[in-house]
Amino acid sequence: MWTVFEPDGADETANTLAWADGVVLVPEKLSWSAILLAPLVLLVHRLWLALIGYVLLQGLIGFAASQLELERGVPLLALLVNIAVAIALPSLRRSSLGWRGFEEAGAVAAPTLEAAEQRYFEARLGGAGLRPLARSPGSPLAVTPVPRPTAGPVLGLFPEAGR
């Protein structure tokens, strides 16, 4: 699952390529790299306030451990902070993009970034000028037709217009 952000007030008709370059897709999943490299992940995504909070929290943990003369639980506490960053990273990125003037345009369900971009731009631009994504029959993006149910009485959904 991916959340799509567009620059606020962007007009895709002015210059489609420049508009498409400004679109950002944020994956809604755990960031495995942030578990071990949380400060670097925060730097890469330019989450400065989160990085400052992370450094202060790690410093507070180190200071408290030295004052209380704890040795065993400190690495575990540091790892827990990294896990919290890894879980919260999508929310932090969404908030940061909102502060920078991006607006949430929607959500796309796709297994990879390329597939998510393809689906979003096809839906947004109506498929004009886009190269279709190569799909194999076994891929999760393959379209399989679903047989329509036979017309018959349906109870409990919506009343008929004549009643």
C-alpha positions as CSV (number, residue, x, y, z in Angstrom):
1,M,0.0,0.0,0.0
2,W,1.3,3.4,-1.0
3,T,0.1,6.9,-0.1
4,V,0.4,9.4,-2.9
5,F,1.3,13.1,-2.4
6,E,1.2,15.8,-5.0
7,P,2.7,19.3,-4.6
8,D,-0.1,21.7,-3.4
9,G,-1.7,23.6,-6.2
10,A,0.2,21.6,-8.9
11,D,-1.4,21.6,-12.4
12,E,-0.7,18.5,-14.3
13,T,-1.8,20.1,-17.6
14,A,0.9,22.8,-17.5
15,N,3.8,20.4,-17.8
16,T,3.0,16.7,-17.2
17,L,6.7,15.6,-16.8
18,A,7.5,18.3,-14.2
19,W,4.2,17.6,-12.4
20,A,4.9,13.8,-12.3
21,D,8.4,14.4,-10.9
22,G,6.9,16.2,-8.0
23,V,4.6,13.3,-7.0
24,V,5.8,11.4,-4.0
25,L,4.7,7.9,-3.0
26,V,5.1,6.8,0.6
27,P,5.1,3.1,1.4
28,E,2.8,2.1,4.2
29,K,5.0,-0.6,5.7
30,L,7.7,-1.2,8.4
31,S,11.1,0.2,7.4
32,W,13.5,-2.6,8.1
33,S,16.5,-0.4,7.5
34,A,15.4,2.0,10.2
35,I,15.7,-0.8,12.9
36,L,19.5,-0.7,12.6
37,L,20.1,2.6,10.9
38,A,17.4,4.9,12.3
39,P,19.4,8.2,12.3
40,L,20.5,7.6,8.7
41,V,17.0,6.8,7.5
42,L,15.7,10.0,9.2
43,L,18.5,12.0,7.4
44,V,17.7,10.4,4.0
45,H,14.1,11.5,4.3
46,R,15.0,14.9,5.7
47,L,13.0,14.4,8.9
48,W,15.0,17.0,10.9
49,L,12.7,17.3,13.9
50,A,12.4,13.6,14.2
51,L,16.2,13.3,14.1
52,I,16.6,15.9,16.8
53,G,14.0,14.0,18.9
54,Y,15.8,10.7,18.2
55,V,19.2,12.1,19.3
56,L,17.8,13.7,22.4
57,L,15.9,10.5,23.4
58,Q,19.0,8.3,22.8
59,G,21.1,10.8,24.8
60,L,18.5,10.8,27.6
61,I,18.6,7.0,27.7
62,G,22.4,7.0,27.8
63,F,22.5,9.7,30.6
64,A,19.9,7.8,32.7
65,A,21.7,4.6,32.2
66,S,25.0,6.1,33.4
67,Q,23.3,7.8,36.4
68,L,21.5,4.6,37.4
69,E,24.5,2.5,36.7
70,L,22.6,0.2,34.3
71,E,24.6,-1.9,31.8
72,R,22.4,-4.7,30.6
73,G,19.2,-3.0,29.4
74,V,20.7,0.0,27.5
75,P,21.2,-1.7,24.1
76,L,17.7,-3.1,24.3
77,L,16.2,0.4,25.1
78,A,18.2,1.8,22.2
79,L,16.9,-0.9,19.9
80,L,13.3,-0.2,21.1
81,V,13.7,3.4,20.1
82,N,14.9,2.3,16.6
83,I,11.9,-0.1,16.3
84,A,9.6,2.8,17.2
85,V,11.2,4.9,14.4
86,A,10.8,2.0,12.0
87,I,7.1,1.7,12.8
88,A,6.4,5.4,12.8
89,L,8.4,6.3,9.7
90,P,5.5,6.4,7.2
91,S,3.5,8.7,9.5
92,L,6.5,10.9,10.0
93,R,7.0,11.1,6.2
94,R,3.3,11.9,5.6
95,S,3.4,14.7,8.3
96,S,6.6,16.1,6.8
97,L,5.2,16.2,3.3
98,G,2.1,17.9,4.6
99,W,4.3,20.6,6.3
100,R,6.2,21.1,3.0
101,G,3.1,21.9,1.1
102,F,2.2,18.5,-0.4
103,E,-1.4,17.3,-0.4
104,E,-2.5,13.8,-0.1
105,A,-3.9,12.7,-3.4
106,G,-4.9,9.1,-2.6
107,A,-3.7,5.6,-2.0
108,V,-2.5,2.9,-4.3
109,A,-2.3,-0.9,-3.7
110,A,0.7,-2.4,-5.4
111,P,3.6,-4.6,-4.5
112,T,6.4,-2.3,-5.8
113,L,7.1,1.4,-6.3
114,E,7.1,1.0,-10.1
115,A,3.7,-0.7,-10.1
116,A,2.3,1.9,-7.7
117,E,3.5,4.7,-9.9
118,Q,2.1,3.0,-13.0
119,R,-1.3,2.4,-11.4
120,Y,-1.5,6.0,-10.0
121,F,-0.6,7.7,-13.2
122,E,-2.9,5.5,-15.3
123,A,-5.8,6.4,-13.1
124,R,-4.9,10.1,-12.7
125,L,-4.1,10.8,-16.4
126,G,-6.5,8.3,-17.9
127,G,-3.7,6.2,-19.4
128,A,-2.7,8.9,-22.0
129,G,0.9,8.4,-23.2
130,L,1.9,5.8,-20.6
131,R,3.7,2.6,-21.4
132,P,1.7,-0.4,-19.9
133,L,3.4,-2.4,-17.1
134,A,4.5,-5.8,-18.2
135,R,2.3,-8.3,-16.4
136,S,2.7,-12.0,-16.2
137,P,-0.3,-14.2,-15.6
138,G,0.9,-15.2,-12.1
139,S,1.7,-11.7,-10.9
140,P,-0.5,-10.0,-8.3
141,L,-1.2,-7.2,-10.8
142,A,-2.7,-9.6,-13.4
143,V,-6.4,-8.8,-14.1
144,T,-8.6,-11.8,-13.9
145,P,-12.2,-11.4,-15.0
146,V,-14.9,-12.1,-12.4
147,P,-18.1,-13.6,-13.6
148,R,-21.1,-11.4,-13.0
149,P,-23.9,-12.8,-10.9
150,T,-27.1,-13.8,-12.6
151,A,-29.9,-11.3,-12.4
152,G,-32.3,-12.4,-9.7
153,P,-34.1,-11.2,-6.6
154,V,-31.7,-9.6,-4.1
155,L,-33.0,-9.1,-0.6
156,G,-31.9,-6.4,1.9
157,L,-29.6,-4.3,-0.2
158,F,-31.4,-1.4,-1.8
159,P,-35.1,-0.9,-2.5
160,E,-36.2,-0.7,-6.1
161,A,-37.0,2.7,-7.6
162,G,-40.7,1.9,-8.1
163,R,-41.4,1.1,-4.4
